[in-house]
């Protein structure tokens, strides 16, 4: 048995393989096993067996054996994609098991910790790493993380001798399309070191790729206090989605006790840092910041109120119209949180958070992000981001008119536009109260949006408002649980609703949520054709509609649409492997993109409800809320980036 044959170089490895073949021919009862990386230049005619990646079950078993821990502990680890892709290789599964064995109480297994541990261990055990090679590896990593593709050797260094240093490092392999690291772990590790050691200025880096999340996490939680601040400011203003992922990497240790390191001693200093972090988020978030951020009439960060005693912190943001200093210090005896304070004080400072300070140098970023994610959750729940989308406005007008218009505006399946405008006109002009509809409360902002939409219809000569989607066509339900639609009408309504939901989803993302578009699976795939089956399911003697679907990649420039059919769930008989293979190929061919970025998925079979009054808007927002949630459990139960 000969291990690591490639370490002797391609020429000598090829010569040794030929010697083995000659020896085996002369000695038929002999077997020679030689392990070698699949590198170009090594030629052979013998029998080759590729070592496949571990399945998750094999991975669990190997880590369990090495770590001497129960499998339930291993299964509970937060398997992130980059980590999982690396530890599928037996060597790194062993390293993960070793790390777990050496840390009796590992707690939250941070991807950053494992990257550092595995990279340092591998580098210290056998890698002859010169300073020049180290710098070259850092430069290669920055380009590989940024582009997500193989890197041509000339882009790293024009010197052939230095190019050979890269390929001889045991960490890099070369193909016809260029260089890359053998494992993602090393790519991320060296990209982080490039920032920490100043090999390349972070100001000159393109940090828009989601692949930067782990390298930046290593930087943010390093010992370099200056580097983590610079990194956070840079990434929050260029890609807040990545910045949120960086902050979440060590979430479980934020509240381990004590205020954050290097935290200011005074309330004024605390407030200034909070406003600086909030301003950086605002620069990165763009238009959505005016909706979810604490801003004044000019769109600038509003004054912040602070109560701080050195350990516990209370923070509020000003929403009044007066002119205040950027930071307002309150005392615990006189503050807007107390119920017996001046009502106007409570109105001007409506939102407060209080509690322990996160024990990290990035405490101000953690707290401001929590405020923004909470507001984003509320905004999505109220569907406010779709008020400028035509499909959503038509639904909102129909929902409002059906719920509050009473009999005088309804004529069969239609609503009178003039009567609805008259009804809205009778409401007080300065009303800030909500109007209760049939199914839910409509805010004054929604009523204004409906009024403007109806006024536009009236100017174009439209006097009747109809359900924007195919309406019920049967006097009663054909079976308990099934809405009063014939099969064909249910299919038509479902197709229309899902087509509109795709339009609403895309417009909301492109208008408001562009900073998060890189992590939204469906948006990365658009335009698509949704294919699937509308099915019937019997539950407790009732027939309920269900739907299973999957996205089919379309050429860029086409419009998204659906192609649903009536029948049994075709996902059950679908060749899932073949589906992913063909769609990955289509993504690379039609979009000229990296198939690994496709984010393909299938949905279903799942319960279907398109009988509500705003089904397309609700569906689009369900997609958004689901995609914005983190992969692991969110501490505050809010949407997050």
Buried (B, 14 or more C-beta within 10 A) or exposed (E): EBEEBBEBBBEEBBEBBBEBBEEBEEEEEEEBEBEBEEBEEBEBEEEEEEEEBBEEEBBBBBBBEBBEBEEEBBEEBBBBEBBBBBBBBBEBBBBBBBBBBEEEEBEEBBBBBBBBBBBEEBBEEEEEBEEEBBBBBBBBBBBBBBBBEBBEBEBBBEEEEBBEBBBEBBBBBBEEEBBBBBBBBBBBBBBBBBBBEEBBEBEEBEBBBBBBBBBBBBBBBBEBEEBBBBBBBBBBBBBBBBBBBBBBBBBBBBBEEEBBEEBBEEBBBBBBBBBBBBBBBBEBBBEBBEBBBBBBEEEEBBBBBBBBEEEEBBBBBBBBEEEBEBBBBBEEEEBBBEEEBEEEBBEBBEBBBEEBBBBBBBBBBBBBBBBBBBBBBEBBEBBBBBBEBBBBBBBBBBBBBBBBBEEEBBEEEBBBBEBBBEBBEEBEEEEEEBBEBEEEEBBBEBBEBBBEBBEEBBEEEEEEBEBBBBEBEEEEBEEEBBBBBEEEBBBBBBBBBBBBBBBBBBBBBEBBBBBBBBBBBBBBBBBBBBBBBBBBBEEEEEBBBBBBBBBBBBEEEEEBBBEBEEEEBBBEEBEEEEBBEBBBEBBBEBBEBEBEBBBBEBBBBEEBEBBBBBBBBBBBBEBBBEBBBBEBEBBEEBBBB
